[in-house]
Amino acid sequence: MNQSTELQRMQHIVIIGAGMASLMASHELLRQTNDLPIQVTIVEATNSVGGRVNGDETFIPGHVIDTGAELIHGKKTLLTDLVERYNVTRKWYEITNNKLTEEHFLLSHADGGPDIEPTSDGKYGMYYLANELMMYDDPRIGPLNKALSELHNQPYDISTSLGERLEYLSPELKALATASYGNTAGCCNLDQISLSTLLAFEHYWQNNEEEGDVGISSKIGMHGVVK
């Protein structure tokens, strides 16, 4: 059987899980192979799609409350391109009065925060530390900001952990770093996060993505993107 005949046979592709990555994979498979006989089946263990992206549409009629992922990290990414495409094809611009996305204040250290000033519409973030709410620019957060900024542009052995480099900080600031990287890196133990790997990832992000977090209008929500 030659290659041409083989390609004409029905190809059945099974994707495990209906999270955002799986949905994008199936979307791109079908989009890029629309001239080939391909069937894609997504197998999901729960009764919902989206993985960490979920939402409640009943609490406030006409609005979506994102109960999982609630923003898009970075601008001009595959995800932002998809949202803009849907904005046109699904006419979301009519539902949102041309305000599909809104700028978010970047607070998490693991994502490059905190921003140095409020967003263009005056939004800013606060930390809850030592049983107290603190402004994003509170001097007591300064030692953590300084410690993380000094990590860049220095060579590290792969065995060096982030926890080792932040060991001298107060327990409160280390807890703040743990919460931040626990969300982004999926690890709540700073001693298990390789510093060289972390910096390599951040270097890639800085050179390939445009910084900035955006949220989706509550008329749509991140939940609406995966539906």
Salt bridges, closest charged atoms under 4 A:
GLU6 OE1 - ARG9 NH1 3.56
GLU28 OE2 - HIS27 ND1 3.21
GLU28 OE1 - ARG31 NH2 2.60
GLU57 OE2 - HIS223 NE2 3.69
GLU57 OE2 - LYS227 NZ 2.97
GLU102 OE2 - HIS104 NE2 3.84
GLU102 OE1 - LYS123 NZ 3.45
ASP111 OD1 - HIS73 NE2 3.93
GLU132 OE2 - ARG140 NH2 3.10
ASP138 OD2 - ARG140 NH2 2.91
GLU150 OE2 - LYS146 NZ 2.48
GLU167 OE2 - LYS174 NZ 3.44
GLU202 OE1 - HIS152 NE2 3.39
GLU210 OE1 - LYS76 NZ 3.54
ASP213 OD1 - HIS73 ND1 2.41
